[in-house]
Amino acid sequence: MLLKSILPLIISQRSNCYRSSITRFSRDIYSRLYPNYLVLPDGSTIRIRYSEPRHLVKLPVDIASLSEKEQKTRLLRRSAVQKEKMEITLDTTYDPTAYLNEYTKQTS
């Protein structure tokens, strides 16, 4: 008798927003979800469905787990690249006689 009264309490589980379950998709094709590969920081891949049609989605690497040399190289790659400043030099020497042949009228 006691088992009959406890059994419904054990079997019934409430489904709400705080409960989730990992299941397989019941359909092969879902609209607006594209098959992609998720690349984990260790290099392993997982096939996922993603809202954008990308082939690979990479997760960022935890910088604290890298060696000091690799940390420095990654931080240098992240920093903004400074453009080299070009110095413009103006030549102030002008010789008008060098261009006299351009200004003469041609008679034909």
C-alpha positions as CSV (number, residue, x, y, z in Angstrom):
1,M,0.0,0.0,0.0
2,L,2.8,2.4,0.9
3,L,4.6,1.5,-2.4
4,K,1.5,2.4,-4.4
5,S,1.4,5.9,-2.8
6,I,5.1,6.6,-3.3
7,L,5.5,5.2,-6.8
8,P,3.7,8.1,-8.6
9,L,5.9,10.6,-6.8
10,I,9.1,8.9,-8.0
11,I,7.9,8.4,-11.6
12,S,6.4,11.9,-12.2
13,Q,9.0,14.5,-13.0
14,R,8.2,18.1,-13.8
15,S,9.4,19.5,-17.0
16,N,10.1,23.2,-16.8
17,C,12.7,25.7,-17.9
18,Y,15.2,24.4,-15.3
19,R,15.2,20.8,-16.6
20,S,16.9,19.8,-19.8
21,S,17.7,16.5,-21.5
22,I,20.2,15.6,-24.2
23,T,18.5,13.9,-27.0
24,R,18.8,13.2,-30.7
25,F,17.1,15.5,-33.2
26,S,14.0,13.8,-34.4
27,R,14.4,15.3,-37.9
28,D,17.4,15.2,-40.2
29,I,16.9,18.7,-41.6
30,Y,16.0,21.7,-39.5
31,S,15.4,24.9,-41.2
32,R,18.0,27.6,-40.7
33,L,20.4,25.3,-38.9
34,Y,23.6,24.3,-40.9
35,P,25.9,21.4,-40.2
36,N,29.3,22.7,-38.9
37,Y,32.3,21.5,-37.1
38,L,33.2,22.9,-33.7
39,V,37.0,22.9,-33.2
40,L,38.0,22.7,-29.5
41,P,41.2,24.3,-28.2
42,D,42.9,20.9,-28.1
43,G,42.2,20.3,-31.8
44,S,39.4,17.8,-31.5
45,T,36.2,18.4,-33.5
46,I,32.5,18.0,-32.8
47,R,29.8,18.1,-35.5
48,I,27.1,20.7,-34.5
49,R,24.2,22.5,-36.1
50,Y,24.8,26.3,-36.2
51,S,22.7,29.2,-37.4
52,E,25.3,30.5,-39.8
53,P,26.6,28.4,-42.8
54,R,30.3,28.2,-41.7
55,H,32.4,25.1,-42.2
56,L,34.5,25.5,-39.0
57,V,33.7,27.3,-35.7
58,K,36.8,27.6,-33.5
59,L,36.8,28.1,-29.8
60,P,39.4,30.4,-28.4
61,V,42.5,29.0,-26.7
62,D,43.0,29.6,-23.0
63,I,46.1,31.8,-22.9
64,A,46.9,30.9,-19.3
65,S,47.5,27.3,-20.3
66,L,50.2,28.2,-22.9
67,S,53.9,28.7,-22.4
68,E,55.3,32.2,-21.9
69,K,56.8,32.3,-25.3
70,E,53.5,31.3,-27.0
71,Q,51.6,33.8,-24.8
72,K,53.9,36.7,-26.0
73,T,53.6,35.7,-29.7
74,R,49.7,35.6,-29.4
75,L,49.6,38.9,-27.6
76,L,51.8,40.5,-30.3
77,R,49.5,39.1,-33.0
78,R,46.5,40.6,-31.2
79,S,48.0,44.1,-30.9
80,A,47.3,46.6,-33.6
81,V,49.8,46.8,-36.5
82,Q,51.4,50.2,-36.7
83,K,51.7,51.6,-40.2
84,E,55.0,53.0,-41.3
85,K,54.9,56.7,-41.8
86,M,56.1,57.8,-45.2
87,E,57.9,61.0,-45.4
88,I,57.1,63.2,-48.3
89,T,59.9,65.3,-49.6
90,L,59.2,68.1,-52.0
91,D,61.7,69.0,-54.6
92,T,61.8,72.8,-54.6
93,T,64.2,73.1,-57.5
94,Y,62.3,73.9,-60.6
95,D,64.0,74.5,-64.0
96,P,61.5,76.0,-66.5
97,T,63.9,75.6,-69.4
98,A,63.7,71.8,-69.1
99,Y,60.0,72.0,-70.2
100,L,60.3,74.6,-73.0
101,N,59.8,71.9,-75.7
102,E,56.4,71.1,-74.2
103,Y,55.1,74.7,-74.5
104,T,56.2,75.4,-78.1
105,K,53.4,75.4,-80.7
106,Q,53.7,72.7,-83.3
107,T,53.2,73.8,-86.9
108,S,51.9,71.3,-89.2
